Every structure is written in structure tokens, then in C-alpha cells.
């Protein structure tokens, strides 16, 4: 890596991390001030409030990362323009495109880190945040302790469970359908009036089992048998598996691969998965805006007249407001089926990419 690249990236990442820290502090303080009355009224402990904001932090990081990236790009290039370093670089034959490529490399690092962070940290943090807010602060029973109706769950070894009712506290399901697949072939169908967790094993009552063989060659491809009671020793799914699946059905509480499996299972059962598909695409498209938005930042900050700290901050906030508004509108339109999930997730990125290229091409080389 050249001395110039190290110099640019050091300034870029320093501004980025300072911005992230400031945004975390601002968001937490604003949220605390808005809700302090509710906390006092509910008698919430200070330790629970502190833990809530600790788990709230990963969401703030993901949400504000594009703003911090844009601010870092504008501030870094703006300082170079203000001190005439940018002019000196151009005189030495270093084009604005080369500078943009260096900062976009930093953007790719941020995008990759944000994707990993969003998969490994955000889902668990968001889940715990919701539990703490509901149970410890608002003093309500969380959804995790409730009754779930018409729920499905992707189990292990090719099994898909569907419950008419599932009671979390007693780990009991009613009107149960269990389908077992080998690849795309349906091999077994089990129905049970009731499924209970007893002595570390699932026990079903009113069970009917259908074994499905080769429909083309077998003389009796479907064999049926009923049981008043049946113990499913081979089932490795424990109540915790079901609990986790039922309570984490929003995009922020599921990682990419679990959301992908959830969509596949729901689609196989004939459910509309348009909103979930939009959220799945958005898990990939959102981190990449940290690369695209650098183009706009570099183009705007190359003018020395826009190099002040106040102007840099104002530009970042204005562009970020437009970006998040477009993202929100596109996502909502995608969720409601007005536009395709692909356009809903990637359309804003495409618009900003074209805008960034246009602005960069107009910058004096």
C-alpha cells in the first residue's frame, strides 16, 4: 500500500470511528430523554436501562454507518481541498479517480464488516433488547412466553413442523403436521392431535404416520399407520429451537441464512413471502451503500468552498436524509408488492451510484 493510500485511509477511518461514537452517544441520549418518564413510571432499574442501551448500540451502528462513511469521505477530501493538498496531488499526476478508489477500498472494508456485524451481533442484540424492554422495563409478558397460532418451523433432518397452536410455557403443540423431505421429495407425513415435551423427548397423541415411497415403481407407495401415543426418539429438536424460531421472525432478529430458510419454508407452504424477500435482499444491499456513497462524498468535497466542517456536516446530513427517505419508501413499496423486492432493495443504491458517477465525472481532474 502506498504512502498516499495509508495517509488517506488513516484520516478516513479516524473520522469514521469518531462519527460512529458520536452518533451512538447522540442516539442514546435523545432516546433516554424521550423515554425517561416511562422508565421512572414503570420503576425500571438503572442496570436494566443500561443493559437495554447496550443492546440498542448495534442497531445504531448499522443504521448510522452510511452517514458516518459519507461524513468521513467528505471531511477527509474536504480537508485536502482546503489545505491545497488536493491541488498538489493533482499537480503530481494523482487524479481524483485514484483518490476515490482508495476511499472506496475503505468503503468495501466497512461494508464487509457491517455485513458480518449485522449477521453475528445485531440479531441477538436486537432480540435481547426487545426482551429487556418488554419484560424488565415495561413489566409485560414478552411474546416469547405466549401462545403461537398457525406457526411453522424448519426442523432438523429435513423436517418441517406446523402447529395449529403452540404453548411456549408448557412446550405443547396442538393440531401438528410434520413433513419430512429428502431433498425435494416428500418422504413422510405425520399428523398429531397433540405433541408434548416429556422427559427430554417429544411424545405425540392421536398420531397418524404416512410413509411415502417411490410413486412410480412401488406397488404400495403410501403406507399409513396410526398410534394412540408415539414417542419420537429420533427428533433432535428441543423446545428452545421452536422458541427461537417463533420469537425471531423479523429481519433484524434473524441472520441472512435463517431468513433465507424461513422464506423457503413459508413459500413451500404457500405463504406470501414478499416482505421477507425484500428484507433478505436489503441485508446485502444496505451495507454496499457504504461504498457507493463515497463517490458522492468525494465529488462534493473536492470543491474548496465546501471544505468547512459545518458545510461538510450539513452536506452529509442532507444527503443522508434523502437516502434514508428513499430507502424507507422503497422498502414499504416492496413490502406492499407495489414494486419488486429486487427493485425495492437495490433501487436506491442504483440511483445513488449513477448520481455519484455523474458528479465525479464533473469534478476537474
Secondary structure, 3 states (H helix, E strand, C coil): CCHHHHHHHHHHHHHHHHHHHHHHHHHHHHHHHHHHHHHHHHCCCHHHHHHHHHHHHHHHHHHHHHHHHHHHHHHHHHHHHHCCHHHHHHHCCCCHHHHHHHHHHHHHHHHHHHHHHHHHHHHHHHHHHHHHHHHHHCCCCCHHHCEEEEEEEECCCCEEEEEEEEECCCCEEEEEEEEEEECCEEEEEEEEEEEEEECCEEEEEEEEEEEECCCCCCCCCEEEEEEEEEEECCCCCCHHHHHHHHHCCCHHHCCHHHHHHHHHHHHHCCCCCHHHHHHHHHHHHHHHHHHHHHHHHHHHHCCHHHCCHHHHHHHHHHHHHHHHHHHHHHHHHHHCCCCCHHHHHHHHHHHHHHHHHHHHHCCCC
